[in-house]
Amino acid sequence: MSFMTDNTLRYATRGLTGNRETDIAFLKEQIHEYSFDLRITAALERILRCLTVPEAGCAVA
C-alpha cells in the first residue's frame, strides 16, 4: 500500500474497540464513509469479514 493509503486506513480504523458487535457496526459505517476509495473499502471489508465469520482464523492480506 502507498503511504497515503496506509495512513488513511489507520485513520479509518482508529475507532475499533475490540468489541466484536461494536466493531462490526463501526466498520460498516467506515465502509460507507470511504466508499469513494476502493483500496480502503476493500481493506475494511476484509477486516469486517474476519469479524463476521465465527472462529474463522482469518488472515488479512
N, C-alpha and C positions, 0 to 999 in steps of 0.2 A: 504494500500500500504506500501511497505517497504520503509525505509529511502532513499535507493539508487534510487528507482523508483520515489519517491516523488521529490527528488532533480533533477532527470533527466527531469521529467515533468515540473518542474519550469523553468529549463533551456530551454526546448523545446518551452515554451510559452512566453519567455521573450520578443519577438518581437511583441506581439499583441498590436494593436494601439487603438482599439475601433472603427475603421472604418471598417464596415462590408465587403466591397469588398476587401480591403487590407488584412484583417484578414483571409478571405477565401483563398486567394492565398497563404498567409504565412503558414497556416495550411496544405494545400496540399503539400507544399514544405517540411514541417517538417515531415509529414506522410511518404513521400518518403525517407527522410534522416534517419528516425528512424525505417525503415521497418524491421530491424533485431530484434526489441524488440516488441513483440506482446502486452504487457501490455501498453506500451507508445502509440503505434499506436491506440489501442482500445480507450484509453482516448482522444487522439487527434481527432479521428473520432467522438466521442460523442460530443465534443465541436463543430466540424465542422457541424454536423447535426443540432445543435441548431442555427447556423448562416444561414443555407441554407433552413430551414423550416420557412417561414414567419409567424410571430405572433404565434409561437408555444408554448411559455411559457415553454421552455424545462428545465428540471432539470437534472443536470449532477450527476450521481450516482458514 
